[in-house]
Amino acid sequence: MDHFKQEKTFSSNKLGFHYFLDDERFNQKDARLWIQKLKEVNAKWLVVNNPNERAIPEDFIRAFSGSGINLIINFNQQLNSQYDLTNIHPLLHVYGKWGLKFACLFEKPNIISSWGEIEWNNQDIVKTHLKKFVQFAQASVENSIKPIFSPLFPGGDYWDLAFLEESLKGLALYAAPEILNNIVLSAFGWTWGHKIEWGSGGKNKWTNAKPYQTDQDSQDQKGFRAYEWYLEISEKVLGKKLPIFIFEAGFHNIDNFGVTKNPSYPPESFSSIPNLLSGGNIYDPQNQTQLLSPIPNQVLGCALFVLSASVDQKYFPYRWFKSTGEPLELATTFGAEKQYSIEKKINILDENKIIEKVFQFKYRRYIFVADELKNDMPNLLEKLDPYIRKFKPQIGFSKIEAINAAHILAITVNKEKDPLNLEESQSRKSVIKIVTPDEIAAL
């Protein structure tokens, strides 16, 4: 499997979105609703953040895999933690079986806040990140998933262009051919308040561009066109332009401290970018006599920020849909159905109230797997397959998540050793069953 054998299903449209960032919506109804909404605006990509210490349900992933909409799962692991691939490998194994094709592990490895000052000052950051990424990439490819190279913070404490160039040189020297043939680059599509054309043409055009300084008569990569600068580096180092995916397109930017800087709404990028992604000739909103530069074929897709949000209001100015699926202005402009059933909205609210009243739990069912069984997750998941298909539980390693479920199935090597705080779980009136791996078949 390599880039020359990529599926053609998704090449006709590059438009995508980031899924909810401030909520977890992974049931079958969520999948049906958002697949419908994405199809209404002719979107083919959805970026989903993986919950901590548990898997996204099979039905959710399979629904998208079979719908013609490509999922990208972003694990967003912390670089300053003791990253352990054994926590991710079981998820890659099952996600690959369920149809996932793309995954990303880290974000912003070129800024201090991603590592902490101690690690930043005591390591070769490029080599350390690359070693972790290659392990992830190898495991991804083994499960028929294309690994996405970590999106870099434009500029950054370690200049992003230099970080990428050194990383690609390392990959060229040390990565296996199957990794080089399947890796996908990535870039943030933040505008930084610039026009869409800012930086278009890359370093080849803006030859005077220098790190950490921008002359009045020059431009740099800190804009939506950052991907062009990255593709130039790919061609320089590897002799070819690798495929690339654009994250958080149309967003202004998030600085090193994670503070959102909202522009006035809606910026011209919100409408210009989707039109560009459709492949049409689009005139510059600031200069109606000038066409915007087209999006090249190397760009596999581009996720706009954000499909919807329901909890954190700082994301509301960027939403295309309300959390119920009701389209906002931009979504209707691009084809989303304006008519939205009031009865349907009432039913959703009533259903949520009923669930909250009856269960008083975050999850209906949760399978908790003890830490000592993490390395055996592929075998456990095979044994659990009938149970998972029947009950559609959440699965993970988090005790905190588990005690928030109405029904808890705990799998452990030693049943005599309490894998959970049963007293706390029972006080919440959870139904708890503890089994060993050998007892799974009898469930």
C-alpha positions in Angstrom: 0.0 0.0 0.0 1.5 3.4 -1.0 0.6 6.8 -2.3 0.3 5.6 -5.8 -2.5 3.2 -4.8 -4.6 5.6 -2.9 -8.4 5.3 -3.0 -10.0 7.6 -5.5 -13.2 7.9 -3.5 -12.1 11.0 -1.7 -10.2 12.9 -4.4 -13.2 14.7 -5.8 -13.7 16.9 -2.8 -11.2 18.2 -0.2 -13.6 19.9 2.2 -13.7 18.7 5.7 -14.3 19.8 9.3 -13.1 19.3 12.9 -15.7 17.5 15.0 -16.8 18.7 18.4 -13.8 19.7 20.5 -15.6 20.4 23.7 -17.9 17.4 23.9 -18.0 13.6 23.3 -20.6 12.5 20.8 -19.9 9.1 19.5 -23.1 7.1 19.4 -25.0 5.8 16.4 -27.4 8.7 16.3 -24.5 11.2 16.3 -23.0 9.3 13.4 -26.2 9.4 11.4 -26.9 13.0 12.0 -23.4 14.3 11.2 -22.9 12.1 8.2 -26.1 13.6 6.8 -25.0 17.2 7.6 -21.5 16.6 6.1 -23.1 15.2 2.9 -25.4 18.3 2.6 -22.3 20.5 2.3 -20.4 18.0 0.2 -17.7 17.4 2.8 -15.5 14.3 2.6 -13.4 14.6 5.8 -13.9 14.7 9.5 -11.2 15.1 12.1 -12.0 13.6 15.5 -10.1 13.8 18.7 -9.7 10.5 20.4 -10.9 10.4 24.0 -8.3 9.8 26.7 -7.7 6.2 27.7 -10.6 4.7 25.7 -11.7 3.8 22.2 -14.1 5.5 19.9 -17.0 3.0 19.5 -16.9 0.7 16.5 -20.3 1.7 15.2 -19.2 5.3 14.9 -16.1 4.6 13.0 -17.7 2.0 10.7 -20.6 4.4 9.9 -18.2 7.0 8.6 -15.9 4.4 6.9 -18.9 3.1 4.9 -20.4 6.5 4.1 -17.7 8.0 1.8 -16.5 10.4 4.5 -12.9 9.9 5.6 -12.2 10.0 9.3 -8.9 11.3 10.7 -8.4 10.3 14.3 -6.1 12.7 16.3 -4.7 11.1 19.4 -3.1 14.4 20.4 -0.7 12.7 22.9 1.3 14.9 25.2 4.9 15.1 24.1 6.1 15.9 27.7 4.7 12.6 29.0 6.3 9.2 28.9 4.7 8.2 25.7 4.1 4.5 25.5 3.0 3.0 22.1 1.4 0.1 23.9 -1.4 2.4 24.8 -2.0 3.3 21.2 -1.2 0.1 19.4 -4.4 -1.8 20.4 -6.5 1.2 19.2 -4.7 1.3 15.9 -5.3 -2.4 15.5 -9.1 -2.2 16.0 -9.5 1.1 14.2 -7.7 -0.3 11.1 -10.1 -3.3 11.2 -13.1 -0.9 11.4 -12.0 1.1 8.3 -9.9 4.0 9.6 -7.4 5.2 7.0 -5.7 8.2 8.6 -4.3 9.0 12.1 -2.3 11.7 13.8 -0.4 11.3 17.1 1.1 14.7 18.1 0.6 18.4 17.6 3.0 21.4 17.7 6.3 19.6 18.6 8.2 22.7 17.7 7.1 24.9 20.7 8.3 24.7 24.3 4.9 24.4 25.9 4.4 21.0 24.1 7.4 19.6 26.0 8.1 21.6 29.1 11.3 23.6 29.6 13.2 20.7 31.2 12.8 18.3 28.3 13.1 21.1 25.7 16.5 22.1 27.1 17.9 18.6 27.6 17.0 16.8 24.4 17.5 17.0 20.7 13.8 17.8 20.1 13.8 16.9 16.4 15.3 13.5 16.9 13.2 12.7 20.0 10.0 13.6 18.2 11.0 11.8 15.1 11.8 8.6 17.0 8.3 8.6 18.6 6.6 9.4 15.3 8.4 6.6 13.4 7.2 4.1 16.0 3.7 5.3 15.6 4.0 5.4 11.8 5.2 1.8 11.7 2.3 0.6 13.8 -0.1 2.6 11.7 1.1 1.2 8.4 0.9 -2.3 9.8 -2.8 -1.7 10.4 -3.4 -0.2 6.9 -3.6 3.4 8.4 -1.7 6.3 6.9 0.3 8.2 9.5 0.0 12.0 9.5 3.2 13.9 10.5 2.6 16.2 13.4 1.3 19.7 12.4 3.8 22.3 13.4 3.2 25.6 15.0 3.8 28.2 12.3 7.0 30.0 13.3 7.3 28.4 16.7 10.2 28.3 19.2 12.0 26.0 16.9 11.4 27.5 13.4 8.8 25.2 11.8 10.5 25.2 8.4 13.8 24.1 9.9 12.1 21.5 12.1 10.3 20.0 9.1 13.5 19.9 6.9 15.5 18.2 9.6 12.7 15.7 10.3 12.3 14.8 6.6 16.1 14.3 6.3 15.9 12.0 9.3 13.0 10.1 7.7 14.9 9.7 4.4 17.8 8.2 6.3 16.1 6.0 8.9 12.5 5.3 8.0 11.4 2.1 6.3 10.2 2.4 2.7 6.6 1.5 3.8 6.6 4.6 6.0 8.0 6.9 3.4 5.4 5.6 0.9 2.5 6.2 3.2 3.3 9.3 5.3 1.1 12.3 5.0 2.4 15.8 5.9 0.2 18.3 7.7 -0.1 22.0 8.2 -2.3 24.4 10.2 -4.5 26.5 8.0 -4.6 29.5 10.4 -4.9 32.8 8.7 -3.1 34.9 11.4 -5.4 37.8 10.3 -3.8 37.8 6.8 -5.6 37.5 3.4 -5.9 34.1 1.9 -3.1 34.8 -0.6 -0.6 35.6 2.1 2.6 33.6 1.5 1.3 32.0 -1.7 4.2 30.9 -3.8 6.3 29.8 -0.9 10.0 30.5 -0.4 10.5 30.3 -4.1 8.6 33.5 -4.5 9.4 35.2 -1.2 13.1 34.8 -1.3 13.8 37.5 1.3 11.7 35.7 4.0 13.7 35.1 7.2 13.0 33.4 10.5 11.3 35.6 13.1 11.3 38.7 10.9 9.1 39.8 8.0 10.1 42.8 5.9 7.4 45.1 4.7 8.0 44.0 1.1 8.0 40.2 2.0 5.7 37.5 3.3 6.2 34.3 5.2 4.5 31.0 5.9 2.3 32.3 8.8 -1.0 32.1 6.9 -3.4 29.7 5.2 -0.8 28.9 2.5 1.7 27.4 5.0 1.3 24.1 3.2 3.0 25.5 0.1 6.1 26.2 2.1 6.1 22.7 3.5 5.6 21.1 0.1 8.7 22.9 -1.2 10.7 21.5 1.6 9.4 18.0 0.9 10.4 18.3 -2.7 13.8 19.7 -1.7 14.6 16.9 0.7 12.8 13.9 -0.8 12.6 14.8 -4.4 8.8 14.8 -4.4 5.9 16.7 -2.9 4.3 14.4 -0.3 0.5 14.4 0.2 -0.5 16.9 2.9 -3.6 17.6 5.0 -4.6 21.1 6.4 -5.9 21.3 9.9 -8.0 24.1 11.5 -8.4 26.1 8.3 -9.9 29.5 8.5 -9.1 29.8 12.2 -7.2 33.0 13.2 -4.5 31.3 15.4 -3.9 29.9 18.8 -0.7 31.3 20.5 1.7 29.3 22.6 -0.6 29.6 25.7 -3.6 28.3 23.9 -5.5 31.5 23.9 -8.1 31.8 21.1 -8.0 35.1 19.3 -11.4 35.5 17.6 -11.6 37.7 14.5 -14.7 39.6 13.5 -17.2 37.1 12.2 -17.3 35.9 9.5 -13.8 36.5 8.0 -13.6 36.2 4.2 -11.6 32.9 4.6 -14.7 31.2 5.9 -16.3 31.3 2.5 -13.2 31.6 0.2 -11.6 28.4 1.5 -14.5 26.0 0.8 -14.9 27.5 -2.6 -11.2 27.0 -3.4 -11.5 23.4 -2.1 -14.2 22.7 -4.7 -11.7 23.3 -7.4 -13.4 26.3 -9.0 -11.9 29.6 -10.1 -12.4 32.0 -7.2 -11.8 35.7 -7.2 -9.9 37.4 -4.4 -12.5 39.0 -2.2 -10.1 41.9 -1.7 -9.4 42.3 -5.4 -12.2 41.1 -7.7 -9.9 41.3 -10.8 -7.5 38.7 -9.4 -8.0 35.0 -9.1 -7.0 33.2 -5.9 -4.2 30.6 -6.3 -5.8 27.1 -6.7 -5.3 24.3 -4.2 -2.8 21.8 -5.6 -3.5 18.1 -6.0 -1.0 17.2 -3.1 -3.6 18.6 -0.6 -5.7 15.6 0.2 -8.1 17.5 2.3 -8.7 20.5 4.5 -10.6 20.6 7.8 -12.4 23.8 8.6 -12.6 24.9 12.2 -15.3 23.8 13.4 -18.3 21.7 12.5 -20.1 22.4 15.8 -19.6 23.1 19.5 -22.0 22.9 22.4 -20.1 23.6 25.7 -17.3 26.0 25.2 -18.7 29.2 23.8 -15.3 30.5 22.5 -15.8 28.2 19.6 -19.3 29.4 18.7 -18.2 32.1 16.2 -16.6 29.4 14.1 -19.5 26.9 14.0 -21.2 25.8 10.8 -24.0 24.0 12.7 -25.6 24.2 16.1 -25.1 21.1 18.2 -28.6 19.8 17.3 -27.6 19.8 13.6 -29.4 23.0 12.7 -27.4 24.8 10.0 -26.0 28.3 10.6 -25.7 30.9 7.8 -22.5 29.6 6.2 -23.8 26.0 6.1 -27.0 27.0 4.3 -24.9 29.0 1.8 -23.1 25.7 0.9 -26.2 23.5 0.7 -27.2 22.5 4.2 -31.0 22.0 4.5 -32.6 25.1 5.9 -35.7 23.3 7.1 -35.1 21.7 10.5 -37.9 19.8 12.2 -39.1 21.5 15.4 -40.6 18.2 16.4 -37.2 16.5 15.9 -35.5 19.1 18.2 -38.1 18.5 20.9 -37.6 14.7 20.6 -33.9 15.1 21.0 -34.3 17.3 24.1 -36.9 15.0 25.6 -34.8 11.9 25.0 -31.8 13.5 26.7 -33.9 14.5 29.7 -35.2 10.9 30.0 -31.7 9.4 29.8 -30.4 11.9 32.4 -33.3 11.2 34.7 -33.3 7.4 34.5 -29.5 6.7 34.4 -27.7 9.7 36.0 -24.6 8.3 34.3 -22.3 9.5 31.6 -22.2 6.1 29.9 -24.6 3.2 29.6 -21.8 0.5 29.6 -18.1 0.6 30.0 -15.5 -2.1 29.6 -12.6 -1.4 31.9 -9.3 -3.1 31.1 -6.7 -3.4 33.8 -3.2 -1.9 33.0 -1.5 -5.3 33.1 -3.7 -6.4 30.1 -2.9 -3.5 27.8 -0.4 -5.5 25.7 -3.0 -8.2 25.1 -5.7 -5.8 23.9 -5.9 -7.3 20.3 -6.7 -10.7 21.7 -9.1 -9.3 24.3 -11.0 -7.4 21.6 -11.4 -10.5 19.5 -12.9 -12.3 22.5 -15.1 -9.4 23.4 -16.4 -8.9 19.8 -19.9 -10.5 20.5 -20.3 -8.5 23.7 -19.3 -5.3 22.0 -21.6 -5.8 19.0 -24.5 -6.6 21.4 -24.1 -3.8 23.9 -22.1 -1.1 22.1 -20.0 -0.2 25.3 -17.3 2.3 25.7 -13.9 0.7 26.2 -10.8 2.0 28.0 -8.3 2.0 30.8 -9.7 4.9 32.9 -11.1 4.2 36.4 -12.6 7.6 36.5 -14.4 7.0 33.2 -15.5 3.5 34.3 -17.3 4.6 37.5 -19.4 7.0 35.4 -21.1 4.1 33.7 -24.3 2.4 34.6 -22.9 -1.1 33.7 -19.2 -1.8 34.3 -17.4 -4.9 32.9 -14.0 -5.0 34.5 -11.4 -7.3 33.0 -8.4 -8.2 35.2 -5.9 -11.0 35.7 -6.7 -11.3 39.5 -10.3 -11.0 40.5 -9.3 -10.9 44.1 -7.5 -7.6 43.6 -10.1 -4.8 43.2 -9.4 -3.3 39.8 -11.7 -0.4 40.6 -12.8 1.6 43.6 -15.9 -0.6 44.0 -17.2 1.2 47.0 -17.4 4.4 45.0 -18.9 2.7 42.0 -21.5 0.9 44.1 -22.5 4.1 45.8 -23.5 5.4 42.4 -25.6 2.2 41.9 -23.5 0.9 39.0 -23.9 -2.7 38.0 -20.5 -4.2 38.2 -19.1 -7.5 36.8 -15.4 -8.5 37.2 -14.0 -11.3 34.9 -10.7 -12.7 33.8 -9.7 -13.0 30.1 -10.6 -16.7 30.2 -14.1 -15.9 31.4 -15.0 -13.5 28.6 -16.4 -16.3 26.4 -19.1 -17.0 29.0 -20.5 -13.5 29.0 
